Amino acid sequence: MDDDRHDVEVAILGPYQEKSKASKAFPSLKNKPPWLVKVLLNVDRRVYYAVALLAFLFVLYVGIQTSPVIVFVFTVCSCSMLFACYLASWVLAKDEGPPEMSEIADAIRDGAEGFFRTQYGSISKMAVVLAFMILGIYLFRKSTPEQEAAGLEKSTLAFITVLSFLLGALCSGIAGYVGMWVAVRANVRVSNAARRSAREALLVALRAGGFSALIVVGMTVMGVAVLFASFYVYLSVDSLGAMKMTELPLLLVGYGFGASFVALFAQLGGGIYTKAADVGADLVGKVERGIPEDDPRNPAVIADLVGDNVGDCAARGADLFESIAAEVISAMILGGSMVKRCKLEDASGFILFPLVIHSFDLVVSAIGIASIKGTRDPGSKSVLEDPMVILQKGYSVTLFLAVLAFGGSTRWLLYTEQAPSAWFHFALCGLVGIITAYCFVWISQYYTDYKYEPVRMLALASTTGHGTNIIAGVGLGLESTAMPVLVISAAITSAYWLGKTSGLQDSQGLPVGGLFGTAVATMGMLSTAGYVLTMDMFGPIADNAGGIVEMSQQPENVREITDLLDAVGNTTKATTKGFAIGSAALASFLLFSAYMDEVSSFSGISFTMVDIAIPEVFVAGLLGSMLIFLFSAWACAAVGRTAQEVVNEVRRQFQERPGIMAYHEKPDYARCVSIVASASLREMIKPGILAVVSPIVLGVVFRVVGQITEQSLLGAKAVAGMLMFATVSGILMALFLNTAGGAWDNAKKYIESGAYGGKGSSAHKAAVTGDTVGDPFKDTAGPSLHVLIKLLATITLVMAPLFLDN
């Protein structure tokens, strides 16, 4: 059977193979590197070693000068990065396989890296412009009374904020690049491993994702810790007449804003790229021409595979980076505020607690990744165990260790004589967060995995046509918002109550631990972020591996392995998006609280509640909800317009080159890559600018209205109303888009596995239509909303002085 298939492959691939003797069967999409990159590549390696050593000594010095806790954080982050490098070396030591596979992988890698350079070049230019705007605003802004008492000049604070913003943007970009770098090198190794063993293929994809996850989380924690320690030493914090440690976290808000800014444009651009290529390839290839997914005859197939890396890997790395950065900084601000109100002697434990929790996240995630071993039978070609079960075993190990680490950390850092039982209450808050994370993963899996009823019912609806598939998918997505909202509601209220009853009180005897309790719950939810990101990265790597196997015409049993890994990867991506929106909801609540604290600090007026009965505040809230819908509309429309260009190009090539279908002519893959790359860079600007400019304009306009109508703090109140409504609307919209898109995708996979007529059937064509509708939902608009609701909060934190009365 395999010999016959080989003969057919030789017959149909003969023209490609003969042509590849003179040149590659797949085009090189590599762009010439910029002159700066050329210069850096020519620098002697010993110079880099010397720079790295000096950087390490600097970090160690500022850590020792700040706190032993910071030294602990630096040590754990460094060790986790070394383990990540071990994972990378293990993956890269694997063989790339035969030439036909490595040629495809080279084309994917060149396309992804070329787009990344162009995209991040555009983002960096916008970031520099915004940095100058922030500098100008901060040179004329108000200062807090504490900052004035410490003698900090406005110019110093302006340059500190700009430095934080640029460092956050740079680190977010590096996080995105790391996610893509490993994916474009691991994909072909997973494909080749699938020719030998199903378990080995799973292990290669998992460890490649683990490398990216540990680097991203480690960089996030290290970046915040280095910035905090550097400012601590430079400003002589806690010395006589200087700034107190409780005020220092407010100087870090620029870091979170920079991370969110880059992540939004990375997610938008990458999401438009990957889904426009995917939709264009599927509509013409699968529906019109009836050829399989990732067929080498499809002119858009390379663009589709490139999109998996720039959209799912690079963008998700930047997304999780900014999620953790925003959560850490907001929790540090709330911790400092609570310490100040309670007049606790030692503030370091409550302020540095988030950094320690995420340091332990690196440890427990690394152990969870290492707990998944290879099979004793390396020659096993069949999957003996459900890959999802294997991944969940690692997640269970990570969860168990996270509970132990969280309990120990709270006793170490949050114990205080003023409230001896407070640490236990906060440990329970962390447990609430961990349980919330598990619930979100389970709920997302239930609604998107074809082992469960919702996706199977969606597949059944495909048997009666395209319309019923769409109706069923929309209904499933709407229904899927209920359980997560109930879980978030229970988590916030229970964590707030546990924190409030912790025994910590202010000078008037009022309980003050409620908000910090919700902060601790958010840390608990993100305490396994490393392993969750590992599972997320597993998805696009497995998807790319399947594409390489299909394009290189590997035997059917190899494709069966990669198909199963791809289906599991779709589920892990969907569960990660559910996890991301859950953590975004809790983090946004923290950021909202931090914003109100910051307004109180700058204005000197207590700002603890938002009254939506004030007409201007209600209108601002309405505009915030509108922003979510308008942003989502523009993101989906951008995919639609770009996909139309791809569809027209693919149709043109099939019409003008009829030999493509008979393998007599090679498609022009580079043309589709060029169309999608240029269009996605163009289309990401409008929704991105909308997100960045809207809260600033709204706050300034209502500030002016407040001055005219003599309403104190109206600008700040209106922005708070916008934040509140936008967060609620964004959470619900993101849940709907993510789950509906994931369910449509896996309903198609379920039919392709043989249900309801299998590939090529009328049910399959209807499912493909649903999948194409869901593509911009789950991979463009939905994930971008995760970033948007946190970006709105970080923008308001940075720009808060603009909204206050003079």
Secondary structure, DSSP 8 states (H G I E B T S, - for coil): -HHHHHHHHHHHHHHHHHHHHHS-SS--------HHHHHHHTS-HHHHHHHHHHHHHHHHHHHHHH-HHHHHHHHHHHHHHHHHHHHHHHHHTS---SHHHHHHHHHHHHHHHHHHHHHHHHHHHHHHHHHHHHHHHHHSS---HHHHHTT--HHHHHHHHHHHHHHHHHHHHHHHHHHHHHHHHHHHHHHHHHTT-HHHHHHHHHHHHHHHHHHHHHHHHHHHHHHHHHHHHHTTTTSTTS--GGGGGGGGHHHHHHHHHHHHHHHHHHHHHHHHHHHHHIIIIIIIS---TT-TT-TTHHHHHHHIIIIIIIHHHHHHHHHHHHHHHHHHHHHHHHHHHHT-S--HHHHHHHHHHHHHHHHHHHHHHHT----S-TT--S--S-HHHHHHHHHHHHHHHHHHHHHHHHHHHS-BTTBTTHHHHHHHHHHHHHHHHHHHHHHHHHHH-TTSHHHHHHHHHGGG-HHHHHHHHHHHHHHTTHHHHHHHHHHHHHHHHHHHTTS-B-TTS-B--HHHHHHHHHHHHGGGHHHHHHHHHHHHHHHHHHHHHHHTT--HHHHHHHHHHHHHHHHHHHHHHHHHHHHHHHHHHHHHHHHHHHHHHHHSS------TTSHHHHHHHHHHHHHHHHHHHHHHHHHHHHHHHHHHHHHHHHHH-GGGTTTSS---HHHHHHHHHHHHHHHTHHHHHHHHHHHHHHHHHHHHHHHHHT-TTHHHHHHHHHHHHHHHHHHHHHHHHHHHHHHHHHHHHHHHTTGGG-TTSHHHHHHHHHHHHHHHIIIIIHHHHHHHHHHHHHHHHHHGGGGS--
